[in-house]
């Protein structure tokens, strides 16, 4: 079970930190992916973390950072320099996993959060 929070409205250039609270799964043996879906567009992958190893899609490189707190069972997506095309519903997804590679295939993940809206607008 995943619970997301942290979305909101920010102006261009602003920052947000999304949280994904993971239950029923240890972050010591899990892959967590971040996805987003803008209105009228397909869901796209943003970033992921597999047992501490992170990877980012081009849209996120240099601006977004994934981190985790194992004791709190929480994964964060720090988003800086947000732009209007970052507006979307953001989802975290997770699955028990013991590897270090990132998986961007949405159908591979077994648990999904409810999504949190991120709106970038002046």
C-alpha positions as CSV (number, residue, x, y, z in Angstrom):
1,X,0.0,0.0,0.0
2,X,1.4,3.4,-1.0
3,X,0.3,6.8,0.1
4,X,1.5,9.9,-1.7
5,X,1.5,13.5,-0.5
6,X,3.2,16.8,-1.3
7,X,1.6,18.0,-4.5
8,X,0.3,21.5,-5.0
9,X,0.4,24.7,-7.0
10,X,3.8,26.3,-7.6
11,X,5.0,29.1,-10.0
12,X,7.5,28.3,-12.7
13,X,10.9,27.8,-11.2
14,X,9.4,26.6,-7.9
15,X,10.0,23.4,-6.0
16,X,8.0,20.7,-4.5
17,X,8.8,17.5,-2.6
18,X,6.6,14.5,-3.1
19,X,6.4,11.8,-0.5
20,X,5.6,8.1,-1.0
21,X,4.9,6.2,2.3
22,X,5.3,2.5,1.6
23,X,3.7,-0.1,3.8
24,X,3.8,-3.9,3.5
25,X,7.2,-3.7,1.8
26,X,10.7,-3.0,3.0
27,X,12.7,-0.4,1.1
28,X,15.7,-2.6,1.7
29,X,14.3,-4.9,-1.0
30,X,12.2,-2.8,-3.2
31,X,12.0,-0.9,-6.4
32,X,10.1,2.3,-6.4
33,X,9.2,4.2,-9.5
34,X,7.8,7.7,-10.1
35,X,5.5,8.3,-12.9
36,X,3.3,11.1,-14.1
37,X,0.3,11.7,-16.3
38,X,-0.6,15.0,-17.8
39,X,-4.2,15.7,-19.1
40,X,-4.7,14.1,-22.5
41,X,-1.3,12.4,-22.4
42,X,0.0,9.0,-21.7
43,X,1.6,8.1,-18.4
44,X,5.3,8.5,-18.5
45,X,8.1,7.5,-16.3
46,X,10.1,10.1,-14.4
47,X,12.6,8.4,-12.1
48,X,13.1,5.3,-10.0
49,X,15.1,3.9,-7.2
50,X,16.0,0.2,-6.8
51,X,17.5,-0.6,-3.4
52,X,19.2,2.8,-3.2
53,X,20.3,3.1,-6.8
54,X,18.6,5.9,-8.7
55,X,18.0,6.7,-12.3
56,X,16.2,9.5,-14.0
57,X,14.6,10.1,-17.4
58,X,15.8,13.0,-19.4
59,X,12.9,15.2,-18.3
60,X,14.0,14.8,-14.7
61,X,17.8,14.8,-14.9
62,X,19.4,17.7,-13.1
63,X,16.1,18.9,-11.6
64,X,14.6,15.9,-9.7
65,X,16.1,13.8,-7.0
66,X,14.9,10.6,-5.5
67,X,15.8,9.8,-1.9
68,X,14.6,7.4,0.8
69,X,14.5,6.9,4.5
70,X,14.4,3.2,5.2
71,X,13.4,3.6,8.9
72,X,10.4,5.8,7.8
73,X,9.6,3.6,4.8
74,X,9.4,6.7,2.8
75,X,10.7,7.7,-0.6
76,X,10.8,11.3,-1.7
77,X,10.8,13.0,-5.1
78,X,12.4,16.4,-4.8
79,X,11.5,18.5,-7.8
80,X,13.3,21.8,-8.5
81,X,13.0,24.4,-11.3
82,X,9.5,23.2,-12.1
83,X,8.0,24.2,-15.4
84,X,4.5,24.2,-16.9
85,X,5.1,21.0,-18.7
86,X,5.8,19.3,-15.4
87,X,2.1,19.8,-14.6
88,X,0.6,16.3,-14.1
89,X,-0.7,13.8,-11.6
90,X,2.3,12.1,-10.1
91,X,2.3,8.5,-8.9
92,X,4.7,6.3,-7.0
93,X,4.7,2.6,-7.6
94,X,6.6,-0.2,-5.9
95,X,7.4,-3.8,-6.0
96,X,9.5,-6.2,-4.0
97,X,12.8,-6.4,-5.8
98,X,16.4,-7.4,-5.0
99,X,18.2,-5.9,-8.0
100,X,19.9,-2.6,-8.5
101,X,18.6,-1.8,-12.0
102,X,15.7,0.6,-12.6
103,X,12.5,-0.7,-14.1
104,X,10.4,1.8,-16.0
105,X,7.7,-0.5,-17.2
106,X,4.6,0.6,-15.4
107,X,2.9,-2.8,-15.7
108,X,5.8,-4.4,-13.8
109,X,5.0,-2.6,-10.6
110,X,2.4,-4.2,-8.3
111,X,1.5,-1.4,-5.9
112,X,0.5,2.1,-6.8
113,X,-0.3,5.2,-4.9
114,X,-3.4,7.3,-5.4
115,X,-1.6,10.1,-7.2
116,X,-0.9,13.7,-6.2
117,X,-1.6,16.7,-8.4
118,X,1.3,19.0,-9.3
119,X,0.4,22.2,-11.0
120,X,3.0,24.7,-12.3
121,X,1.5,28.0,-13.1
122,X,2.0,31.7,-12.6
